[in-house]
Amino acid sequence: MNLAREHKVMSIPTVVAFKDGKVVNKVVGPNSKEAILAMLK
């Protein structure tokens, strides 16, 4: 729960991508597999 608050997650699904411990991208809402994979590149 604290992690969700720390990253301001207000709804599910929320996908947060981290690099070196820092948030580099955040997507809220339903997404396709392709959209999530593109976010991670």
Secondary structure, DSSP 8 states (H G I E B T S, - for coil): -HHHHHTT--SSSEEEEEETTEEEEEEES---HHHHHHHT-
